[in-house]
Amino acid sequence: MEGQIVPTIPPRHRLLATMALCLLAFPSGCGGVGFLGTTASSFLRHVRESDNPNVRYAAFTKLADPGCYSDENQKTEAVRELVAALEGGNESVATQAAICRTLGALDRPEALTVLRKTALAEDPIVRTEACRALGKLGTIEDATLLARVMTTDVSRDCRVAAIEALGDLAPADPRIGLTLVEGMRNPDPAIRAASYQTLKLITGQDLGFEISQWEELAQARLNEMQPPDVQTAP
């Protein structure tokens, strides 16, 4: 039935479960993580020097804590290391995803280029986290990329992440609203639910599950932004 929202397992939970499996897949000889320190300097040292994937994963994750940095210069240094590691392509899937999450948490524009590229990466777990990070530090222009992921990605988790990231960016472009309305027609209940929640965020309204009402609102906003001679008839 059109507009019906059916409860489903949250994509975040599915993603965390998948990443847990990725961590379990590390070779048993990697050993434990041990104490990594408490400062960005110590975490960066482990990133640069350790060849233990568990240690690297933990260090990249801990760099997301804003309290571990002594100043902004150190944060810039960390972002540079994170970007280089993501561009290098040598980290595990779980670690690449952790790097994306940390870059999103640090909210520095220097990470935008690599995150935009990673949002189209091969692995869906990595793409998902890159989309979430773009929602946190991206620009309004990134809404176009996220809308593309929302409509074309083969992974449901990636599509949902892109939709939720659009809610974080809250673009004013009414064409994004129309794309989200189409998302409410999607046969997948997770995509329908995410599209509905994001429409509420970017419009400040709650029209329920009546798709026709959302469509009228989005179309009206589109007409307001177009010259009278090119307005689309209702």
N, C-alpha and C positions, 0 to 999 in steps of 0.2 A: 504494500500500500504506500503511495507516494507520501513522503514527509514523515513516515513512521521512524522513530529513533529507537533502535533495539540495543540494550546494554551489551557490552562486550568487554573482553579483557583489555585494560588500558595498554596502549602501545608502549609506554614507558616501562611497564612491568615485563612485557615480552622482551624488550630490548635488554633490560638488566639481566634477565634469565639467560639470554643468548650470550651476553658478555661474560657471565659467570662461567658458562661452558667454554668460552674461549680461554679464560684464565686457567681452567682445569686442563686445557689442552697443552699448556706449556710443558716442556720436557721435565721429568721428575728430577733431573740432575741440576736444575736451576737453583735449588736450595731456597731457604727462607729469605724474607726481606730484611729482617733485623731492624735496628734503630737507624733511621735516616737523618736524624737531626731535627731541628725546629725552624730553621731559617731558610730563606730562598737560596742563600749561598751554598748551604749544605745540599739542598735538593738539586741545584744546578751542577754541583760537583758530581753527584751520582749520575745525573743525566749524561755528563761528558765522559765519565770514566768507567761506569759499570757496563758489563756486557751481559748481566743477568736481566732477562726480560721482566721478571717480577719486580725487581728493584726499579727499573726504568719506568714501569707502569706506575708504581707507587709514587716515585719522585715527580713525574709529570702531573699526577693527580694532586699532590700536595701543593704544587705551585699555583693552584687555583685559589688558595687561601690568601686574601689581601693582607692579613695580619703578619705574614711571614716576610714581607718586604720592608727594607729599611728606608727606601726612598723610591721616587719615580724612575730614576735612572736604572735601578736594579730591576724594576718591572719591565722596562724597555729591553734590558738584556735578556730577561726570561722569555719575553715574546719572541725575540730574535732566535733563541734556541728552539723554542716550540715550533716556529714556522719552518726553520731549517730541518727539524726532525720530520715534520709532516711532508715537506717537499722531497725529502730523501727517499721516502717509500720503503725504508728498511724495517720499520717498526711493525709489531703484530697488529692485527685488526683491533684488538681491545685497546692497545696503547694509542693507536691513531684516533680512536674514538675518544679516549681520555684527553688527548691533546686538544681535540676540537672543543670539548667541554671546558677545559681550562682556558683556552683562548676566548671563549664566550664569557667566562667569568671575569677575565681581566679587562675585557671591553676596551681594547686598543685598536685603532683603525689600521695599524700596520698589519693586522692579521686578515684584513678583508680579502685581499687578492687570493691568498691560499685557501681561505674558506669557500670562496666562490668556486674555485676550481674543485675543491674536495666535495662540494655538494653534488657534483656530477661524477664522483669517483666510482670505481668498480664495485666495491663492497657496500651493501645496503646499510650495514651497521654504521660505517664511517659516514656515508651520505646523510644518514639520519641525524647524527650528532652535529655535522657541519651545518645542516639546515637550522637546527635549534640554536647554534651559536650565531648564525646570521640574524636570527630573530632578536638576539640580544644586542648585537653591536652593528648590525647592518644599517644601510641607508634606505631611504624610500625607494631608490632605484633598484634595490635588491628584491623588492616585491615582485618585479617581473620574473626574475630567476626562480623565486619560490613558487610563483604561480605556474611556471613551466614544470617544476618538479611535481607540484600538486596534480597536474593533469596528465603527465606522461610517464612518471616513474613506475616501474613494475613492482616496487615494494610498497605494500600498504603502510608500513611503519614510516617510510620516507615521505609518503604523501601526507600522512597525518602530521608528521613533524613540520613539513612545509606549511601546512594550513595553520597550525598553532603558531609558527613563527610569523606568519602574516598578521595574526592577532597581536603579537608583540610589536610589530612595526606600525600597525594601524595606518596603512596607506590611504590617502584621500581619493586615489584614482577609482572612479566608480566602475571601471572595467574589472577591477579585482573583485568588487562586490558581485558582479554578474557571474564571474568565475566561481565564486563561493556558492552562489545560488545553484549553479549546475552541480556543485559538490553535494548539495542537499538531495539531489536526485540520484546520486550514486547508489548502486545496489549494495555496497559495503556499508554496514551500519556505523563502523568506526569513522569512516570518511564523512558520512552524513552528520554524525554528532559533532565532529571537529569543525565542519563547515558552519554549522548552526552556532556553535559557541563563538567562533571567530567573527561571524556576522554581527553578533551582539556586541562584541568588543569594538569593532571598527565603526559601527553606526550609533552605538549608545542606545539602541532600541531592542525590544524583544517582541517579535511578531509571532512567536510560537513556531509551530511546525507547518504553517500554511505557506507553502513555497510560492504560491502566486502573489502573496503580499510582499514577500521579500523581493521578488522579481520586479514588482511595480515600484518599490522603493529604489532599487538599484537603477532601474530604467529612468526614473524621474531624476535621480542625481546625475546620470549620464547626460540627459537632455539639458540640465541646468548648465553643464560645462561646455556645451556645444553651441555654436552660432545658430540662430533660428533657421537658417536655410539648410542646415545639415542635420537637424534634429530628427531622431527616429520616432516614427509614429508609435503611439502606445499599442 
